[in-house]
Structure formats: C-alpha cells, structure tokens
Amino acid sequence: MENNYDFLIVGAGLYGCVCARELVKRGFKVLVIEKRNHIGGNCAVKTHKGVVEHIYGPHIFHTDNKATWDYLNDIEPFVPYRHKVIVVNNGLQYDFPINRNTLNKVLGYGRKLPQRDDIVPQNFEEAAIGMIGKKLYNLFYRDYTAKQWGCDPKVFPAEILTRVPVREDCNNEYFNDKYMGVFSSNRIFLKLLKGATVKLNCAFDKSKHSYIAKKTIYTGMIDEYKNYCYGELPYRSLRFEKRKVKPFENQGIAVINYTDTRPYTRTTEYGYMYNEKQVGGDRWYEYPVAEYVQGKKVEPYYPMPTEQAQALYKKYFTIASRDDFRSGCVVYFGGRLGSYKYLNMDIVVEQALELIDKIC
C-alpha cells in the first residue's frame, strides 16, 4: 500500500469531504477512511418513514458568505429553512434569542435590557449578567449552561457569550445570517467524495496507515493522534432518545430549548424543518453526557471551552504536526476535533478550502 495515494484523509465529515473533493478536482489520488459506518460525520442525515432526520442532533447551515453558500448549494441544493427556537422554563414559553417579545414578557412592556457597563467580566456568568441582567441570565443561561457542560458557568471565559445574539427588535430567528437551509439527504457527501476511495468502519492506525500517502489530513481527535501523551482533552457528548408523539402532542416548531433543571436540553421534531408542519411522529430528546458513560468512551461532540482545555490543546498542537511516520511525511489537522474548536458548518467549509489552496 506504500505511496499508493497522494493523500490520506482521516474522517469523512464535512471538513474531510470538502478536502477530498478539492484534491480529486486537482488530479490527486485520495483515500478517505472513516471509523463509523456512514459518511457525513456529525452532519449526517437519514430518511426514516419519509421524514429526514439528523442523526446527531439538528444541524442548520447558515452563513453570510454567498460563495460558501453557493459552493455547497451547487453540489446539492439545500432545503430552505429559517431556524426559530422557543425556550421553555418551568412550563412557560419565551421567544429566543432574547428579543423585544422576550423583554416585554419577562420585564414588562417597553423595558430595556438592564445592562451593567460598570462590570469588567471575568467569566461567562459575569459577562451574561453584565449584558442582560441577572433575571434574564437565570432564566435563559444559568441552568442550561450548567447541564450542557456539566460544570459551573463561572469556569468559562466571557467571550463565549457572543455565540447567541441579543436583540432589541422583534426578530425571533435564531441566526442573523442571510443564507440558511438544511441538507436534503446524505447525497451531498456522496457527491463531495466522488472520485475518492472511501473505506468505512476503518479507524486510523499508524501502524497500518503510515505508508499509504506522504500527506495526511487528520480530522480526528488530536490528543488521540498523539496517544494521549499529555492526557485526554475534555469533551462533552450527547445521548439521544426518540419518542413517539400523537398528532395533538406536536410541539409546533422544530426545536424547543429547555433552560430549567430537567435533564434534557432540547427536543426536535424534524418534520417542521422539511414540511413546516408535523402530525404525530417522532420527537428527539437530547441529553448532555460526559465523555465517558459507565466507563465507556462515547462520541465526542463539544470541545470544552475552558482556559485549561485550550492550554492543553496548544501543547498537543505544538507537537502534533511533527513527523511521526518517516522523513517527508506531512500531517495537517482540521475540523472540529482536529482544531479542538466548536465550528459552524460554513467555517468548516471555508477552512477546508483554505487548507487545500495552501497545500496546492
């Protein structure tokens, strides 16, 4: 197998698939290996009884970059969808992200955000209270953040608050981006991988794969690649539970977030993403879990956004790209696990394109 391929790509998620397509277009011989039994990574979708379901929780593609939107849309058109979310806390419903409707309901008609400009935030909690006040923080962020990450919100840096917008108008769309949609099927990943050799149920093994190609693009866990020499990077994972609902039990919207202390963080009914309605069918419940459940390592979803975790990642990144195989081998790291960063899908595509341009 030595040097049979120009590139080995480890992982058939969105990052790896885009890299494969661009390399094949440039005439390179590419092998993609994937440890799971399907392509698409955590963005993978399937059709069950005529309803498209997202295997690893709802993934909505959104971007303001028309070139990025067109890049994927030209390969396989998105299903148009504008994402909206309702928050439920102790039986009451609220618009989310926080907007004028939310403020009117919680604080009273016409009231403004109780911002505290005199606070210099030292952590996520202080930043949130300074931006929206303690009442709104307790209602929307405190318990949700604690159960999502399994720790006190005070351990997180202030800057992670910027992910969700806060608005003074009545716009109740979750994202501000101009372009938005969802994958119609897993066919888009098949098209991205056209021309590459793909092997599923094939976990990366240095002893088996070190001589396949001189260049490797690695999208797996960077600490696993280095045999956990500095210890394991922390992740949070998810457990999904599917339950049947009767026609009169439908939630009326694709996603509801639960910001109280109940164990699950959100429920999803995918019919609303693809048909704008759903009559009975399946509802998915999403439970955050630790990266180990009953001693068994589960699928890593979210890199922990703590300063300690980021410091450990930097140690790994410093040594990860060194030659582990033999002289002349080059390894590139990317994607959510390879860069140890939660990335929106448009950023994943853009970073993959940038890497291939850099390589070539």
NUKE-116500 format. One record per residue: z, x, y of N, C-alpha, C in turn. Coordinates in steps of 0.1 Angstrom, whole numbers, plus 5000, padded with zeros to 4 digits. Each point is the difference from the previous one (the first is absolute). Example, Ala and Ser with C-alpha at 12.3 -4.5 7.8 and 13.67 -1.06 7.14 Angstrom:
NUKE-116500
507851324943500049915012500050095012499349965011500050095011500849925011
***
This chain:
NUKE-116500
500050084988500049925012500050095013500250134998500150085012498849995009500349975013499049995011498949914997500249894992499049904997499849915012501050005009500049915012500250095013499549955011500250075012501449965006500449874998501249955005500849924989501350024999500849914993500849925010500049874999500849915008501149944992501350025003501149944993500449875007499849894993500449875006498849925005499849884995498949915004500449895009500950045010500449915010498950005011500349945011499049995011499650145005501050085002499750145005499150074990500450004988499250074990498649954998499949865001498749944998499050035012500550005012499250045012499650144999500950094996499650144998498950024990500149924989499050014989498749965005499949895007498749955005499450105009500750065009499550095010499550134993500750044990499650134993498849974992499949894993498849964992498849995009500249945012498949995009499450145004500950095000499650145004499550084989499949944988499450074988500950074991501449985002500950074992500349924987500450074990500349944987501649985000500449884999501449965002500649934988501250054996500849934990501249945007500349874997501149935005500949964988501350055000500949964990501149915006500449904992501049905005500949974988501350015003501049984990500249854996499749915009500149864996498749954993500049884996498949944992499049935009500150025013499049945009499850095012499049975008499750075012500549925012500050065012500549935012501450035004500850074992501350045004500849885003500950015010500849885004499349905008498750035003499249905007499249914990500250024987499249934990500349855000498949924997500149865000499449954986500449884996499449944988499849855003499249944992499849855001500749944988500949905003500849934989499849855002499349944991499749865001499449965013499050085004499249975012500750045013501250054999500750055012500150155000499650065011500150145002501550045003500550094992501450055002500050155002500950045009500250145002501150054991499750094991500950054989501350055006499950075011501250085005500449945014500049875001500449945013498849995010500249925010498949975009499550125008498750034999499450115008499049945009500250015013499049955010499450125007498750005000499350115007499949965015500550085009499949975014499850135008499149995010499750125008499449965013500150095010499249985012498850095000499850084990498950104999498849934993499049975008498949924994499250094990500050135002499350094990500749994986501350005000500849994988499849874993500049895008499849874995498649994994499050045007498650004995499850084988500750114999499850094988500349934987501249934999500349934988499349865000499849945011499449865000498650014995499350115003498650024995499950024985501150064994500050024986500349874993501049935004500349874994500749925011499449885004500649935012501449954997500850015011501349954999500049845001501149944995500249865002500749995013499549935010500749995013501449934998500950065007501449954999500850065012500749915007500850045011501549984995500750114999501349994994501149955009500749904995501249945007501250004990501150015005501350014992501049915006500749934992501249935004501350074995501050005008501350064995500949884997500750024989501149904997501350084999501049945007501350065000501149894999500749994989501049904997499449865003498849984994499549865000499249975013500050085010499249975012498850085001498949955005498750075002499850055014499350115001499750065013498650075000499449995011498750085002500450154999499150074994500150155000498750064999499750125007501050075008500649925012501050055005500749935011499049985011499949875005499149965010500749895009499349945009500649905009500649894992499349954990500649894992501350044994500150124995501250054994501250015010499750055012501050015010500549875005499149905001500449875004500949944990499850024987500849944990501350064999500150145001501250074998500850015012499450035012500750035012500149885010499049914998499949895010498750015008499549895004498749995006499950095013498950095000499850085012500850135001500950024990500850125001499250124996500450125006499350124997500750094990499450104995500650094991501250075007501250004994501150075005500050154999499050065006499950154998501150085007500350114993501050105006499350135002499650025013499350125003500950125002501449975000500950115002500450074987499549954989500350064987499050104996500550124997499150104994500250004985499149944993500249974985500150124992500950014991500250114990499549964987499749874997499649964987499349875001499549954989499249875000500849885005501349994996500849895005500150005015500450115005500250015015498749985007498950044995498749985006499649855000500349934989499749864999500949925009501350035001500949925009499650035014499650125003499650035014498749935004499149974990498749945003500149845000500849954991500049854998501449945001501050075001501449955000500649984986501349995000500750004987499749874992499949895007499849874993498750004992498950045007498750004993500050114990500650115002500150114990500749954987501149945002500749954988499249894993499349925007499349894994498750054992499350105006498750044994500050144993500950095004499850134995501150064991501349965004501150074993500049994985500149874995500149984986498750034993498949975006498750034994499850144998500350085010499850154999501050064989501249955000501050054990499649974986499549884997499649984986498650064997499150015010498750074997500250144996500950075007500250144998501250044992500949914998501250034992501050085007500050005013501050085008500149955014501050055007500349955013498950035010499649915008498950035010500350115010501250045001500450115009499550134996499650014987499650144995498550025003499349905006498650025002499750045015499050085002499750045014499549895009500250015013499749895009498549975000499150094998498649985002499449914989500649974989499449914990499949865005500749975011500049865005498749965005499150095004498849975006499049944991500249984987499049954991499749855002501049925004499949865002500049975015499049935005500049975015501149905004500350005013500949895006499249955012499849875001499149945010500849905009499549995012500549905010499249885000498750004994499249884999500249934987499149904997500249914988499150054989499550125000499250054989500850024988499749934989500850014988499350074989498950075003499450084990500850134997500050044988500950114996499550145006498750025000499450125005499249975013499950115008499349995013498550044998499650054989498750064998498949895001498850055004498949915002499349964987500050104991499349974987501049984989499949904992501049974990499449934988500450034988499549934988500750054988499649944988500650044987498850024990500350084990499050044990499749874992498749984997499649884992500250034985500050124996500250044986500150154999500250054988500150144998498650074999499049925003498650054999499850115011500749995011499850105010500350144995501050014992500450134995499050054989499449914993498950044991498850065007499749935012498950055008500350145006501350015004500450135006499950114990500249974988500050104989498750024993499049935004498750014994499450145001499650054988499550145000501050104996501349975000501150094995500449974986500550094993500549984987501549965001500449894994501349945002500750004986501250054999500849994988501449935003500249884994501249935002501050044989501349955003501150044990500050154998499850075011499950154999500950065011501250044997500950065009499650155002500250045012499750145003500950104993499450104994500850104992499450145004500750085006499550135004499450084988500649994989499650084988498649954995499849875002498749944995498949995011500450005012499049975011499850125009500650114998500050115010498650075001499249984989498750085001498849905001500349885003498949905001499150025012500750035011499350025013500750105009499250065009500650105008500849945012499649875003500749935011500649874995501249985004500749884995500549925012499949875000500549915010501149924993501350035004501149944993500749895008500049884995500649895007501349954994500550074990501349964994501250055008501150004993501350045007500050155001500250055012499950145003501250084993501149934999501150074993499850014985499449904994499650014986499050114997499150025010499050104998500750144999501050025008500850135000501249994990499949914990501150004990501449985005500149935012501349975006500850125002499450115004500750125002501150005010499949915010501049985010500849874998499849944989500649874998499049885003500349884997499149895001500049945014498849975005499949935013500449854997500849945009500449864998499049905004499949904992499149895002500749874998499449895006500449864996498949944992500449914991499049944992500149855001499249924993500049865000499949944986500649884999499949924988499549875004498949954992499449875004500349904989500349885004500349894991499149885004499249954990499149895003500649874995500049905008500649874996499049895004500049904991499149885002500649915011499249945008500549915010499149874999500649895003499449874999499249985014499149915000499249985012500849975012501149924999500849975012501050115004500050114992500950115003499350125007498749995002499350125007500650035013500050135004500750045012499249995012498749974999499249965012499450125007500350124995499550135007500050104989499250115002499950104990501350074997500750045011501150094998501249955008501249994994501249985007501050124997500550055011501050114999501449945001500950054992501449954999500950115006500649985012500750105007501549984998500449914991501549994997500350084988501149984993500550094990499649964986499149904998499549974987499250124995499950024987499550134994498650035002499149905002498650035002499750005015498950075003499650025014498949915005499249964991498949915004499449934988499349895003499349924990498549995004499150004991498649995003499349904992499249925006499149914993498650035004499250074991498750065004498949905003500249874995499049905003499849995015501050025008499949985015499250125006499950114993499250115006498549984997499749924990498649994996499449865002500849905001499549875002500749925011501050075007500849945010500849884996500149984987500849904994500350034986501049944994500450024986500749874995499649964989500649884994500750044987501350015000500750044988499750154997500050044988499650144996501250095000499750135003500950114999500650055013501250035000500750065011500650134995499850115008500550134996501250045009501150044993501250045006500150155000500450065011500050155001501450055002500450084990501450065000499950155002500750055011500050155001501050054989499650124995500950064990500050155002500950074994500150145001498950064992499750135001498950064993500350024985501349984996500450004986500649874997499649934990500649884995500450024986501349994997500550024987499650144994500050105009499750134996498650044999499149905002498550024999499450005013499250105003499350025013498949895001500049935011499049895002499050055010499049915003498950045009500550025014499850125006500450035013499149935010500649925009499349925010500150065014501350025005500250035014500850135001499450115006500750125003501249965009501250064998501149975008499850075014500149925011499850055013501250065007500850084992501250065006499750155003500750055009499850145004500250104989501049974991500250094988498850004991499549884998498849994991498850075006499849995012498950065007500150165000501250045001500350155000499750054986500349934989499750044987498550004997499349905005498649994999499350135006500550035012499450125006500250134992501150014993500250114991498950004989499849884994499049994990498650035005499749945012498650025005499750155003501150085004499850145003499550084988500549964988499650074988499049934992499749885002499249924991498550044999499550055011498650035001499750154995501050074996499850134994499349994987499350114996499250004988500950004988500049884993500849994988499250034987498749995001499150014988499550144998499350055009499450134999499450045014499550125002499450045012498849915003499949955012498849925004500249854999501149954994500249864999500649955014499649895004500449945013500549864997501249965005500649874998500249935013499549885002500249925012500949884996500949975009501049894998499749895010500149884996499749895009500449864994499949905008500449874996501549985002500549884996501449965003501050104993499750034987500950094993499850145003498850045002499750145002500550055014500049915010500550035013501449955003500649934990501349955001500249925013499149905002500149925012499449874997500749895005499449874999498849995009498849974995498850005008499349864999499649955011499149884999498750044994499349904995498850034992498950065009499949965012498950055009500350155002501250045002500450145002499650084987500349944988499750074988498550034999499149905004498650025000499650115009500549995012499750105011500450144996501250024994500450134995499250054989499549914991499250054989498650055005499549925010498750045005500150145008501150015007500250135007500250124991500749974988500150114991498750054994499149904996498850044994499150075011500049955012499350075011500450155001501350015000500650145001499650094988500149944988499650084988498650045001499149915004498650024999499450075012
***
